Amino acid sequence: MPTSDPFHEGERLLQERAGERDVAQRNGGLVGDAIPTRAIPFLAEQRMLAVGSVDEQGDPSASVLFGARGLAVSPDGRSVVIDRTRIDTSLDDPVWSNLRVGGDVGLLAIELASRRRLRINGSVRALDARRVEVTVHQAYPNCPKYIQRRHVRENPAAQPPQERRDAAGTLLDAARTMFVEHADTLFVASRHPTRGVDMSHRGGAPGFVRVLDPRRLRIPDYRGNGMFNTLGNFVVDDRAALVFLDFDRGILLQMTGTVTLQFNEAEDSHQPTGGTGRYWDFHLARWLEVPILTKLAWELLDFSPYNPRAFE
């Protein structure tokens, strides 16, 4: 629900623990109950939208939608309309069964080529087969850190699969372990019982996420805006969802599970945190691998200069 205080108890706890309460309060001034006017055209130009939703049991799901410009627009800054007719993503994605009137939703509009992103948290006001209307509760721009710069273009030669090649499981096999440990981009959905769903980006050099065993991943927590939106949610509710992207092969790897936070850890030379000493372990419940059903293609331009580098 909308509130005058942009931070909940989990966020404030971690801000104090990390000694970043002052930084958070300064950056918290960016958080508003409407999309900034200058960001409305940016939203309408995007062809990629990360979406966090929850099922009827309150378990989060993380999805990424692709399609034509205008797939998400804001007519007034107070609402977002998702045009389902402009979306290429499969209708079997869990997001479509999760979205319901009154349900929480987290959106992240991201333009990889410019490293710009806009976070929107809200609730579903109306939906039908053609559109989803979302009421905005919080909106603010994010910094460009840790985004790998990619140029998106049309690929007319691309042909959507004639049949779905979904795979699913509860343990990571060799193929999915390799997928994770080569990834440089993921999105994470988290939730708070009263503040709703949040969708966030995580990025790093390929291999920044490690598979500790077939049921557990370890993800470093780099220095950010000091607000601790995602980790703050985990303090209150440890359920989470991830989605990894393989831009070259056109595949999404979606996961659901729970999280435990690790603080004051020794810096791992192969998985550095950039000095924070913070990691979070994701305990896998289930994974689903699906093709990206779009004719878009991505060209890697460069990695983020902020990515911590492994050292010996």
Long-range contacts (C-beta under 8 A, 24 or more apart in sequence): 1-137, 1-194, 1-195, 1-196, 2-33, 2-137, 2-138, 3-195, 6-31, 6-138, 6-227, 7-227, 7-232, 8-192, 8-194, 8-195, 8-232, 8-236, 9-235, 9-236, 10-192, 10-228, 10-231, 10-232, 10-233, 10-234, 10-235, 10-236, 11-227, 11-228, 11-229, 11-232, 11-233, 12-232, 13-232, 13-235, 14-228, 14-231, 14-232, 14-235, 15-226, 15-227, 15-228, 15-232, 17-263, 18-226, 18-228, 18-276, 18-278, 20-226, 20-228, 21-226, 23-225, 23-226, 24-225, 24-226, 24-227, 24-228, 27-225, 27-226, 27-227, 28-227, 30-140, 30-141, 31-138, 31-139, 31-140, 32-138, 32-139, 32-140, 33-78, 33-136, 33-137, 33-138, 33-139, 34-77, 34-78, 34-136, 34-139, 35-74, 35-77, 35-78, 35-80, 35-118, 35-120, 35-136, 35-139, 36-77, 36-139, 36-140, 36-141, 37-77, 39-118, 39-139, 39-141, 40-73, 40-74, 40-77, 42-109, 42-111, 42-116, 42-118, 43-72, 43-73, 43-74, 43-80, 43-109, 43-118, 44-69, 44-70, 44-72, 44-73, 44-74, 45-69, 45-111, 46-71, 46-72, 46-109, 46-110, 46-111, 47-71, 47-152, 47-296, 48-109, 48-110, 48-111, 48-112, 48-152, 48-296, 49-82, 49-107, 49-108, 49-109, 49-110, 50-107, 50-108, 50-110, 50-187, 50-199, 50-201, 50-243, 51-95, 51-105, 51-106, 51-107, 51-108, 51-199, 52-105, 52-106, 52-107, 52-108, 52-187, 52-189, 52-190, 52-191, 52-197, 52-198, 52-199, 52-241, 53-94, 53-95, 53-98, 53-99, 53-103, 53-104, 53-105, 53-106, 53-189, 53-197, 54-98, 54-103, 54-104, 54-191, 54-197, 55-94, 55-97, 55-98, 58-191, 58-237, 58-239, 59-239, 59-241, 59-256, 60-189, 60-190, 60-191, 60-197, 60-239, 60-240, 60-241, 60-256, 61-94, 61-95, 61-98, 61-189, 61-241, 61-254, 61-256, 62-187, 62-188, 62-189, 62-199, 62-241, 62-242, 62-243, 62-254, 62-255, 63-89, 63-93, 63-94, 63-95, 63-243, 63-252, 63-254, 64-89, 64-187, 64-243, 64-245, 64-252, 64-292, 65-89, 65-93, 65-95, 66-292, 66-293, 66-294, 66-296, 67-294, 72-107, 72-109, 74-136, 77-136, 77-139, 78-135, 78-136, 79-125, 79-133, 79-134, 79-135, 79-136, 80-107, 80-120, 80-122, 80-133, 80-134, 80-136, 81-131, 81-132, 81-133, 81-134, 82-131, 82-132, 82-133, 82-134, 83-130, 83-131, 84-129, 84-130, 84-131, 84-132, 85-130, 88-160, 88-292, 88-293, 88-294, 88-295, 88-296, 89-292, 89-293, 89-294, 90-164, 90-290, 90-293, 92-164, 92-166, 92-290, 93-290, 94-254, 94-288, 99-124, 99-127, 99-132, 100-124, 100-127, 101-125, 101-126, 101-127, 104-191, 104-196, 104-197, 105-134, 105-196, 105-197, 106-189, 106-196, 106-197, 106-198, 106-199, 107-134, 107-199, 108-187, 108-199, 108-200, 108-201, 110-147, 110-201, 112-147, 112-148, 112-149, 112-150, 112-151, 112-152, 112-298, 113-149, 113-150, 113-151, 113-152, 113-301, 114-144, 114-149, 115-144, 115-147, 115-149, 115-304, 116-141, 116-144, 117-141, 117-142, 117-144, 117-147, 117-201, 118-142, 119-198, 119-199, 119-200, 121-195, 121-196, 121-197, 121-198, 122-196, 123-196, 137-196, 142-201, 142-225, 143-224, 143-225, 144-304, 145-222, 145-223, 145-224, 145-304, 145-306, 146-201, 146-202, 146-203, 146-204, 146-222, 146-304, 146-306, 146-307, 147-185, 147-201, 147-203, 147-304, 148-184, 148-185, 148-203, 148-300, 148-302, 148-303, 148-304, 149-300, 149-301, 149-302, 149-303, 149-304, 150-247, 150-298, 150-299, 150-300, 150-301, 151-298, 151-299, 151-301, 152-296, 152-297, 152-298, 153-296, 153-297, 153-298, 153-299, 154-295, 154-296, 154-297, 155-295, 155-296, 155-297, 156-295, 158-250, 158-294, 158-295, 158-296, 158-297, 160-291, 160-293, 160-294, 160-295, 161-291, 161-293, 164-290, 164-291, 165-290, 165-291, 166-288, 166-289, 166-290, 167-288, 167-289, 168-286, 168-287, 168-288, 168-289, 169-286, 169-287, 170-215, 170-284, 170-285, 170-286, 170-287, 171-214, 171-215, 171-284, 172-211, 172-214, 172-215, 172-284, 172-287, 173-214, 176-253, 176-287, 176-289, 177-211, 177-214, 179-244, 179-246, 179-251, 179-253, 179-289, 180-209, 180-211, 180-217, 180-244, 180-253, 181-206, 181-207, 181-209, 181-210, 181-211, 182-206, 182-207, 182-246, 183-209, 183-244, 183-245, 183-246, 184-208, 184-303, 185-244, 185-245, 185-247, 186-242, 186-243, 186-244, 186-245, 187-242, 187-243, 188-230, 188-240, 188-241, 188-242, 189-240, 189-241, 189-242, 190-229, 190-230, 190-233, 190-234, 190-237, 190-239, 190-240, 190-259, 191-233, 191-237, 191-239, 192-232, 192-233, 192-236, 192-237, 193-236, 193-237, 195-233, 198-229, 198-230, 198-233, 200-229, 200-230, 203-304, 203-307, 204-304, 204-307, 204-308, 205-303, 205-307, 205-308, 205-309, 205-310, 207-270, 207-271, 207-310, 208-271, 208-307, 208-308, 209-244, 210-270, 210-271, 212-281, 214-284, 215-283, 215-284, 216-281, 216-282, 216-283, 216-284, 217-242, 217-281, 217-282, 217-284, 218-262, 218-271, 218-279, 218-280, 218-281, 218-282, 219-279, 219-280, 219-281, 219-282, 220-271, 220-272, 220-273, 220-274, 220-276, 220-278, 220-279, 220-308, 221-273, 221-276, 221-278, 221-279, 221-280, 222-273, 222-274, 222-276, 222-306, 222-308, 223-274, 223-275, 223-276, 231-261, 231-278, 231-280, 234-259, 234-261, 234-280, 235-261, 240-282, 242-282, 245-292, 247-298, 247-300, 248-298, 250-291, 250-292, 250-294, 251-289, 251-290, 251-291, 251-292, 252-289, 252-290, 252-291, 252-292, 253-287, 253-288, 253-289, 254-287, 254-288, 254-289, 254-290, 255-282, 255-284, 255-285, 255-286, 255-287, 255-288, 256-284, 256-285, 256-286, 257-282, 257-283, 257-284, 257-285, 257-286, 258-282, 258-283, 258-285, 259-283, 269-310, 269-311, 269-312, 270-310, 271-310, 272-308, 272-309, 272-310, 272-311, 273-308, 274-308
